[in-house]
Amino acid sequence: MGYDKHDWQQVDRPDEGQAICFELRVTMRLTDGLPVDIPEQGFLLCFQGKLRAWRNHCPHAGSPLDWIPGRFFSDDGEQLICHTHDARFDPLSGACIFGPCPRGLFPLDFQERGDVVLVPQAVDITTV
Ligand code: FES
């Protein structure tokens, strides 16, 4: 992915069934081909003892998934929800399992360091 070791930031490890949001600069390409940086968020979650980091960007219409900051899980804690049109995603694979999403969530790298986790400050999707 389009970031290196200088672009990491540290976040606390989320508890089981919880997620933590972080700022994420996303570089994308406009229709005229020029790259542009967009401020977004990513989120790091813990589900069944495993961590995953995703871009907080629904693949359906591009809105953030959480309508309350940091609230991503369904009431039963088994799925992630996009609160705009109710798409559902698998927390570990990011796959769309219900709703209008044309594909799964965009994965982000992370590095576990004990009680803290390193997550990216930026991602370049111009080459994805
Ligand atoms: S924007 Fe997420 S389901 Fe439509």
Backbone and ligand atoms as CSV (ligand in chain L), in Angstrom:
chain,resi,resn,atom,element,x,y,z
A,1,MET,N,N,0.844,-1.179,0.000
A,1,MET,CA,C,0.000,0.000,0.000
A,1,MET,C,C,0.886,1.239,0.000
A,2,GLY,N,N,0.277,2.391,-0.211
A,2,GLY,CA,C,1.055,3.581,-0.468
A,2,GLY,C,C,1.482,4.357,0.750
A,3,TYR,N,N,2.034,3.716,1.760
A,3,TYR,CA,C,2.582,4.443,2.883
A,3,TYR,C,C,3.760,3.651,3.410
A,4,ASP,N,N,4.610,4.303,4.172
A,4,ASP,CA,C,5.790,3.615,4.667
A,4,ASP,C,C,5.883,3.778,6.175
A,5,LYS,N,N,7.026,3.376,6.731
A,5,LYS,CA,C,7.139,3.343,8.189
A,5,LYS,C,C,7.082,4.730,8.810
A,6,HIS,N,N,7.261,5.786,8.027
A,6,HIS,CA,C,7.200,7.137,8.577
A,6,HIS,C,C,5.758,7.628,8.716
A,7,ASP,N,N,4.827,6.877,8.184
A,7,ASP,CA,C,3.441,7.324,8.145
A,7,ASP,C,C,2.542,6.612,9.153
A,8,TRP,N,N,3.151,5.972,10.162
A,8,TRP,CA,C,2.343,5.241,11.143
A,8,TRP,C,C,1.944,6.158,12.295
A,9,GLN,N,N,0.826,5.838,12.927
A,9,GLN,CA,C,0.412,6.498,14.156
A,9,GLN,C,C,-0.012,5.413,15.144
A,10,GLN,N,N,0.055,5.761,16.412
A,10,GLN,CA,C,-0.207,4.785,17.465
A,10,GLN,C,C,-1.611,4.966,18.031
A,11,VAL,N,N,-2.342,3.865,18.186
A,11,VAL,CA,C,-3.658,3.901,18.841
A,11,VAL,C,C,-3.691,2.799,19.897
A,12,ASP,N,N,-4.587,2.959,20.874
A,12,ASP,CA,C,-4.772,1.915,21.878
A,12,ASP,C,C,-5.432,0.701,21.244
A,13,ARG,N,N,-5.082,-0.466,21.754
A,13,ARG,CA,C,-5.724,-1.689,21.269
A,13,ARG,C,C,-7.184,-1.681,21.724
A,14,PRO,N,N,-8.153,-1.832,20.800
A,14,PRO,CA,C,-9.566,-1.830,21.217
A,14,PRO,C,C,-9.910,-3.099,21.994
A,15,ASP,N,N,-10.899,-2.968,22.887
A,15,ASP,CA,C,-11.412,-4.139,23.601
A,15,ASP,C,C,-12.216,-5.008,22.637
A,16,GLU,N,N,-12.466,-6.219,23.064
A,16,GLU,CA,C,-13.267,-7.153,22.265
A,16,GLU,C,C,-14.622,-6.523,21.900
A,17,GLY,N,N,-14.983,-6.592,20.626
A,17,GLY,CA,C,-16.265,-6.060,20.168
A,17,GLY,C,C,-16.313,-4.551,20.068
A,18,GLN,N,N,-15.151,-3.904,20.152
A,18,GLN,CA,C,-15.096,-2.443,20.075
A,18,GLN,C,C,-14.260,-2.017,18.875
A,19,ALA,N,N,-14.378,-0.741,18.535
A,19,ALA,CA,C,-13.599,-0.180,17.428
A,19,ALA,C,C,-13.089,1.197,17.822
A,20,ILE,N,N,-11.952,1.567,17.279
A,20,ILE,CA,C,-11.343,2.874,17.525
A,20,ILE,C,C,-11.110,3.543,16.170
A,21,CYS,N,N,-11.551,4.795,16.059
A,21,CYS,CA,C,-11.361,5.546,14.818
A,21,CYS,C,C,-10.026,6.286,14.852
A,22,PHE,N,N,-9.476,6.522,13.682
A,22,PHE,CA,C,-8.250,7.329,13.578
A,22,PHE,C,C,-8.291,8.111,12.271
A,23,GLU,N,N,-7.585,9.234,12.275
A,23,GLU,CA,C,-7.535,10.076,11.081
A,23,GLU,C,C,-6.736,9.369,9.992
A,24,LEU,N,N,-7.171,9.523,8.768
A,24,LEU,CA,C,-6.532,8.848,7.637
A,24,LEU,C,C,-6.571,9.776,6.431
A,25,ARG,N,N,-5.420,10.062,5.865
A,25,ARG,CA,C,-5.346,10.868,4.639
A,25,ARG,C,C,-5.360,9.916,3.435
A,26,VAL,N,N,-6.356,10.072,2.603
A,26,VAL,CA,C,-6.520,9.173,1.456
A,26,VAL,C,C,-6.162,9.930,0.183
A,27,THR,N,N,-5.192,9.427,-0.527
A,27,THR,CA,C,-4.820,10.014,-1.814
A,27,THR,C,C,-5.559,9.276,-2.918
A,28,MET,N,N,-6.365,10.043,-3.647
A,28,MET,CA,C,-7.096,9.450,-4.769
A,28,MET,C,C,-6.876,10.298,-6.013
A,29,ARG,N,N,-7.341,9.799,-7.136
A,29,ARG,CA,C,-7.118,10.504,-8.404
A,29,ARG,C,C,-8.449,11.063,-8.911
A,30,LEU,N,N,-8.459,12.350,-9.261
A,30,LEU,CA,C,-9.650,12.983,-9.818
A,30,LEU,C,C,-9.865,12.512,-11.255
A,31,THR,N,N,-11.009,12.851,-11.815
A,31,THR,CA,C,-11.305,12.404,-13.179
A,31,THR,C,C,-10.329,12.969,-14.198
A,32,ASP,N,N,-9.711,14.125,-13.869
A,32,ASP,CA,C,-8.707,14.667,-14.786
A,32,ASP,C,C,-7.337,14.036,-14.573
A,33,GLY,N,N,-7.245,13.066,-13.660
A,33,GLY,CA,C,-6.003,12.344,-13.448
A,33,GLY,C,C,-5.124,12.902,-12.355
A,34,LEU,N,N,-5.463,14.086,-11.829
A,34,LEU,CA,C,-4.626,14.682,-10.799
A,34,LEU,C,C,-4.891,14.012,-9.446
A,35,PRO,N,N,-3.837,13.737,-8.680
A,35,PRO,CA,C,-4.029,13.175,-7.347
A,35,PRO,C,C,-4.480,14.256,-6.365
A,36,VAL,N,N,-5.304,13.866,-5.392
A,36,VAL,CA,C,-5.772,14.796,-4.375
A,36,VAL,C,C,-5.846,14.044,-3.048
A,37,ASP,N,N,-5.513,14.746,-1.967
A,37,ASP,CA,C,-5.584,14.151,-0.634
A,37,ASP,C,C,-6.919,14.503,0.021
A,38,ILE,N,N,-7.624,13.511,0.524
A,38,ILE,CA,C,-8.916,13.696,1.179
A,38,ILE,C,C,-8.795,13.263,2.643
A,39,PRO,N,N,-9.201,14.129,3.589
A,39,PRO,CA,C,-9.192,13.685,4.992
A,39,PRO,C,C,-10.361,12.738,5.262
A,40,GLU,N,N,-10.040,11.570,5.750
A,40,GLU,CA,C,-11.054,10.567,6.090
A,40,GLU,C,C,-10.702,9.988,7.451
A,41,GLN,N,N,-11.332,8.862,7.753
A,41,GLN,CA,C,-10.998,8.093,8.943
A,41,GLN,C,C,-10.789,6.640,8.565
A,42,GLY,N,N,-10.010,5.967,9.394
A,42,GLY,CA,C,-9.967,4.520,9.396
A,42,GLY,C,C,-10.483,4.055,10.751
A,43,PHE,N,N,-10.713,2.763,10.875
A,43,PHE,CA,C,-11.051,2.250,12.202
A,43,PHE,C,C,-10.412,0.892,12.414
A,44,LEU,N,N,-10.017,0.707,13.660
A,44,LEU,CA,C,-9.387,-0.543,14.098
A,44,LEU,C,C,-10.365,-1.241,15.018
A,45,LEU,N,N,-10.616,-2.519,14.782
A,45,LEU,CA,C,-11.576,-3.252,15.613
A,45,LEU,C,C,-10.940,-4.520,16.158
A,46,CYS,N,N,-11.577,-5.020,17.199
A,46,CYS,CA,C,-11.225,-6.332,17.749
A,46,CYS,C,C,-12.482,-7.193,17.718
A,47,PHE,N,N,-12.381,-8.349,17.069
A,47,PHE,CA,C,-13.520,-9.257,16.952
A,47,PHE,C,C,-12.994,-10.685,17.080
A,48,GLN,N,N,-13.559,-11.430,18.003
A,48,GLN,CA,C,-13.112,-12.805,18.269
A,48,GLN,C,C,-11.611,-12.848,18.531
A,49,GLY,N,N,-11.120,-11.808,19.229
A,49,GLY,CA,C,-9.713,-11.750,19.614
A,49,GLY,C,C,-8.768,-11.319,18.515
A,50,LYS,N,N,-9.299,-11.038,17.336
A,50,LYS,CA,C,-8.448,-10.656,16.202
A,50,LYS,C,C,-8.662,-9.184,15.868
A,51,LEU,N,N,-7.599,-8.525,15.449
A,51,LEU,CA,C,-7.671,-7.128,15.039
A,51,LEU,C,C,-7.820,-7.027,13.532
A,52,ARG,N,N,-8.542,-6.019,13.127
A,52,ARG,CA,C,-8.632,-5.658,11.710
A,52,ARG,C,C,-8.727,-4.142,11.621
A,53,ALA,N,N,-8.165,-3.578,10.546
A,53,ALA,CA,C,-8.273,-2.136,10.294
A,53,ALA,C,C,-8.900,-1.943,8.922
A,54,TRP,N,N,-9.892,-1.047,8.879
A,54,TRP,CA,C,-10.625,-0.780,7.640
A,54,TRP,C,C,-10.718,0.723,7.413
A,55,ARG,N,N,-10.794,1.104,6.173
A,55,ARG,CA,C,-11.127,2.476,5.823
A,55,ARG,C,C,-12.597,2.708,6.194
A,56,ASN,N,N,-12.899,3.833,6.835
A,56,ASN,CA,C,-14.280,4.143,7.222
A,56,ASN,C,C,-14.983,4.799,6.036
A,57,HIS,N,N,-15.241,3.979,5.043
A,57,HIS,CA,C,-15.741,4.456,3.751
A,57,HIS,C,C,-16.557,3.323,3.143
A,58,CYS,N,N,-17.861,3.499,3.096
A,58,CYS,CA,C,-18.695,2.433,2.557
A,58,CYS,C,C,-18.503,2.317,1.043
A,59,PRO,N,N,-18.294,1.112,0.527
A,59,PRO,CA,C,-18.091,0.950,-0.915
A,59,PRO,C,C,-19.357,1.177,-1.735
A,60,HIS,N,N,-20.509,1.380,-1.090
A,60,HIS,CA,C,-21.735,1.661,-1.845
A,60,HIS,C,C,-21.738,3.107,-2.329
A,61,ALA,N,N,-21.877,4.059,-1.420
A,61,ALA,CA,C,-21.965,5.471,-1.814
A,61,ALA,C,C,-20.878,6.322,-1.171
A,62,GLY,N,N,-19.969,5.692,-0.478
A,62,GLY,CA,C,-18.806,6.421,0.012
A,62,GLY,C,C,-18.965,7.114,1.349
A,63,SER,N,N,-20.075,6.925,2.029
A,63,SER,CA,C,-20.231,7.604,3.315
A,63,SER,C,C,-19.502,6.825,4.406
A,64,PRO,N,N,-19.188,7.505,5.523
A,64,PRO,CA,C,-18.645,6.775,6.669
A,64,PRO,C,C,-19.661,5.739,7.142
A,65,LEU,N,N,-19.199,4.654,7.703
A,65,LEU,CA,C,-20.133,3.618,8.136
A,65,LEU,C,C,-20.862,4.000,9.415
A,66,ASP,N,N,-20.175,4.679,10.331
A,66,ASP,CA,C,-20.729,4.910,11.672
A,66,ASP,C,C,-21.539,6.201,11.718
A,67,TRP,N,N,-22.767,6.120,12.259
A,67,TRP,CA,C,-23.582,7.320,12.426
A,67,TRP,C,C,-23.337,7.952,13.791
A,68,ILE,N,N,-22.889,7.163,14.742
A,68,ILE,CA,C,-22.323,7.674,15.986
A,68,ILE,C,C,-20.851,7.319,15.936
A,69,PRO,N,N,-19.962,8.298,16.137
A,69,PRO,CA,C,-18.533,8.008,15.983
A,69,PRO,C,C,-18.096,6.774,16.773
A,70,GLY,N,N,-17.463,5.862,16.085
A,70,GLY,CA,C,-16.950,4.657,16.718
A,70,GLY,C,C,-17.971,3.540,16.869
A,71,ARG,N,N,-19.197,3.758,16.404
A,71,ARG,CA,C,-20.254,2.736,16.531
A,71,ARG,C,C,-20.411,2.028,15.191
A,72,PHE,N,N,-19.813,0.850,15.088
A,72,PHE,CA,C,-19.794,0.120,13.819
A,72,PHE,C,C,-20.541,-1.207,13.885
A,73,PHE,N,N,-20.616,-1.792,15.075
A,73,PHE,CA,C,-21.148,-3.150,15.187
A,73,PHE,C,C,-22.676,-3.162,15.259
A,74,SER,N,N,-23.252,-4.236,14.730
A,74,SER,CA,C,-24.697,-4.467,14.864
A,74,SER,C,C,-25.033,-4.722,16.333
A,75,ASP,N,N,-26.322,-4.690,16.659
A,75,ASP,CA,C,-26.741,-4.884,18.049
A,75,ASP,C,C,-26.281,-6.228,18.609
A,76,ASP,N,N,-26.238,-7.244,17.750
A,76,ASP,CA,C,-25.788,-8.558,18.235
A,76,ASP,C,C,-24.263,-8.690,18.210
A,77,GLY,N,N,-23.570,-7.650,17.732
A,77,GLY,CA,C,-22.108,-7.643,17.758
A,77,GLY,C,C,-21.455,-8.533,16.729
A,78,GLU,N,N,-22.231,-9.056,15.770
A,78,GLU,CA,C,-21.686,-10.029,14.821
A,78,GLU,C,C,-21.308,-9.435,13.473
A,79,GLN,N,N,-21.821,-8.243,13.160
A,79,GLN,CA,C,-21.584,-7.648,11.846
A,79,GLN,C,C,-21.235,-6.174,12.001
A,80,LEU,N,N,-20.645,-5.619,10.943
A,80,LEU,CA,C,-20.457,-4.171,10.857
A,80,LEU,C,C,-21.595,-3.617,9.996
A,81,ILE,N,N,-22.071,-2.431,10.350
A,81,ILE,CA,C,-23.204,-1.836,9.637
A,81,ILE,C,C,-22.789,-0.506,9.032
A,82,CYS,N,N,-23.216,-0.287,7.789
A,82,CYS,CA,C,-23.198,1.071,7.255
A,82,CYS,C,C,-24.573,1.659,7.565
A,83,HIS,N,N,-24.593,2.706,8.350
A,83,HIS,CA,C,-25.862,3.250,8.806
A,83,HIS,C,C,-26.569,4.099,7.750
A,84,THR,N,N,-25.939,4.324,6.608
A,84,THR,CA,C,-26.603,5.111,5.575
A,84,THR,C,C,-27.691,4.301,4.875
A,85,HIS,N,N,-27.370,3.086,4.400
A,85,HIS,CA,C,-28.358,2.256,3.699
A,85,HIS,C,C,-28.374,0.827,4.231
A,86,ASP,N,N,-27.825,0.622,5.423
A,86,ASP,CA,C,-27.952,-0.657,6.135
A,86,ASP,C,C,-27.154,-1.807,5.525
A,87,ALA,N,N,-26.112,-1.531,4.772
A,87,ALA,CA,C,-25.247,-2.617,4.314
A,87,ALA,C,C,-24.578,-3.268,5.527
A,88,ARG,N,N,-24.298,-4.558,5.402
A,88,ARG,CA,C,-23.660,-5.312,6.489
A,88,ARG,C,C,-22.368,-5.932,5.971
A,89,PHE,N,N,-21.366,-5.944,6.842
A,89,PHE,CA,C,-20.050,-6.452,6.480
A,89,PHE,C,C,-19.546,-7.426,7.549
A,90,ASP,N,N,-18.776,-8.398,7.095
A,90,ASP,CA,C,-18.118,-9.312,8.022
A,90,ASP,C,C,-16.950,-8.567,8.691
A,91,PRO,N,N,-16.880,-8.574,10.031
A,91,PRO,CA,C,-15.827,-7.799,10.705
A,91,PRO,C,C,-14.410,-8.251,10.378
A,92,LEU,N,N,-14.216,-9.539,10.104
A,92,LEU,CA,C,-12.859,-10.038,9.887
A,92,LEU,C,C,-12.438,-10.026,8.420
A,93,SER,N,N,-13.368,-10.357,7.527
A,93,SER,CA,C,-12.997,-10.384,6.098
A,93,SER,C,C,-13.320,-9.070,5.398
A,94,GLY,N,N,-14.225,-8.275,5.968
A,94,GLY,CA,C,-14.670,-7.037,5.324
A,94,GLY,C,C,-15.644,-7.273,4.195
A,95,ALA,N,N,-15.995,-8.528,3.942
A,95,ALA,CA,C,-16.891,-8.851,2.829
A,95,ALA,C,C,-18.287,-8.294,3.082
A,96,CYS,N,N,-18.933,-7.836,2.011
A,96,CYS,CA,C,-20.331,-7.399,2.100
A,96,CYS,C,C,-21.201,-8.653,2.201
A,97,ILE,N,N,-22.023,-8.723,3.227
A,97,ILE,CA,C,-22.875,-9.901,3.414
A,97,ILE,C,C,-24.359,-9.572,3.297
A,98,PHE,N,N,-24.675,-8.262,3.156
A,98,PHE,CA,C,-26.069,-7.859,2.955
A,98,PHE,C,C,-26.081,-6.415,2.485
A,99,GLY,N,N,-27.031,-6.095,1.594
A,99,GLY,CA,C,-27.223,-4.699,1.229
A,99,GLY,C,C,-26.607,-4.333,-0.105
A,100,PRO,N,N,-26.582,-3.027,-0.401
A,100,PRO,CA,C,-26.231,-2.563,-1.737
A,100,PRO,C,C,-24.732,-2.414,-2.005
A,101,CYS,N,N,-23.899,-2.809,-1.078
A,101,CYS,CA,C,-22.452,-2.628,-1.273
A,101,CYS,C,C,-21.959,-3.500,-2.430
A,102,PRO,N,N,-21.268,-2.934,-3.408
A,102,PRO,CA,C,-20.803,-3.709,-4.566
A,102,PRO,C,C,-19.559,-4.545,-4.280
A,103,ARG,N,N,-18.901,-4.283,-3.175
A,103,ARG,CA,C,-17.691,-5.027,-2.798
A,103,ARG,C,C,-17.473,-4.833,-1.301
A,104,GLY,N,N,-16.414,-5.438,-0.799
A,104,GLY,CA,C,-16.132,-5.365,0.623
A,104,GLY,C,C,-15.412,-4.091,1.023
A,105,LEU,N,N,-15.100,-4.009,2.314
A,105,LEU,CA,C,-14.404,-2.844,2.855
A,105,LEU,C,C,-12.961,-2.822,2.392
A,106,PHE,N,N,-12.377,-1.625,2.415
A,106,PHE,CA,C,-10.988,-1.440,2.000
A,106,PHE,C,C,-10.080,-1.705,3.207
A,107,PRO,N,N,-9.207,-2.712,3.114
A,107,PRO,CA,C,-8.376,-3.057,4.271
A,107,PRO,C,C,-7.190,-2.111,4.440
A,108,LEU,N,N,-6.805,-1.909,5.693
A,108,LEU,CA,C,-5.619,-1.121,6.025
A,108,LEU,C,C,-4.651,-2.012,6.793
A,109,ASP,N,N,-3.373,-1.777,6.605
A,109,ASP,CA,C,-2.357,-2.506,7.360
A,109,ASP,C,C,-2.338,-2.016,8.804
A,110,PHE,N,N,-1.801,-2.836,9.684
A,110,PHE,CA,C,-1.578,-2.430,11.078
A,110,PHE,C,C,-0.466,-3.306,11.643
A,111,GLN,N,N,0.122,-2.832,12.743
A,111,GLN,CA,C,1.177,-3.582,13.414
A,111,GLN,C,C,0.870,-3.631,14.902
A,112,GLU,N,N,0.769,-4.815,15.467
A,112,GLU,CA,C,0.515,-4.950,16.901
A,112,GLU,C,C,1.817,-4.778,17.663
A,113,ARG,N,N,1.767,-3.935,18.705
A,113,ARG,CA,C,2.925,-3.700,19.575
A,113,ARG,C,C,2.453,-3.751,21.027
A,114,GLY,N,N,2.101,-4.918,21.512
A,114,GLY,CA,C,1.612,-5.056,22.881
A,114,GLY,C,C,0.243,-4.426,23.034
A,115,ASP,N,N,0.135,-3.442,23.968
A,115,ASP,CA,C,-1.165,-2.806,24.226
A,115,ASP,C,C,-1.478,-1.707,23.217
A,116,VAL,N,N,-0.553,-1.390,22.364
A,116,VAL,CA,C,-0.810,-0.373,21.350
A,116,VAL,C,C,-0.696,-1.002,19.967
A,117,VAL,N,N,-1.252,-0.303,19.011
A,117,VAL,CA,C,-1.246,-0.785,17.633
A,117,VAL,C,C,-0.845,0.391,16.743
A,118,LEU,N,N,-0.009,0.113,15.778
A,118,LEU,CA,C,0.349,1.130,14.788
A,118,LEU,C,C,-0.581,1.003,13.593
A,119,VAL,N,N,-1.171,2.122,13.211
A,119,VAL,CA,C,-2.072,2.161,12.058
A,119,VAL,C,C,-1.582,3.260,11.117
A,120,PRO,N,N,-1.948,3.210,9.854
A,120,PRO,CA,C,-1.423,4.197,8.904
A,120,PRO,C,C,-2.038,5.581,9.102
A,121,GLN,N,N,-1.238,6.604,8.800
A,121,GLN,CA,C,-1.755,7.977,8.759
A,121,GLN,C,C,-2.319,8.296,7.382
A,122,ALA,N,N,-1.862,7.533,6.384
A,122,ALA,CA,C,-2.244,7.846,5.011
A,122,ALA,C,C,-2.289,6.561,4.186
A,123,VAL,N,N,-3.088,6.602,3.146
A,123,VAL,CA,C,-3.130,5.499,2.197
A,123,VAL,C,C,-3.313,6.092,0.809
A,124,ASP,N,N,-2.619,5.505,-0.141
A,124,ASP,CA,C,-2.672,5.974,-1.529
A,124,ASP,C,C,-3.457,4.950,-2.338
A,125,ILE,N,N,-4.648,5.332,-2.793
A,125,ILE,CA,C,-5.464,4.378,-3.553
A,125,ILE,C,C,-5.424,4.661,-5.048
A,126,THR,N,N,-4.477,5.520,-5.471
A,126,THR,CA,C,-4.384,5.827,-6.891
A,126,THR,C,C,-3.871,4.650,-7.693
A,127,THR,N,N,-3.222,3.699,-7.011
A,127,THR,CA,C,-2.665,2.549,-7.736
A,127,THR,C,C,-3.448,1.280,-7.457
A,128,VAL,N,N,-4.561,1.395,-6.706
A,128,VAL,CA,C,-5.345,0.197,-6.348
A,128,VAL,C,C,-6.294,-0.152,-7.483
L,1,FES,S1,S,-23.472,4.263,1.683
L,1,FES,FE1,FE,-23.285,2.440,2.847
L,1,FES,S2,S,-24.952,1.201,2.262
L,1,FES,FE2,FE,-25.137,2.998,1.072
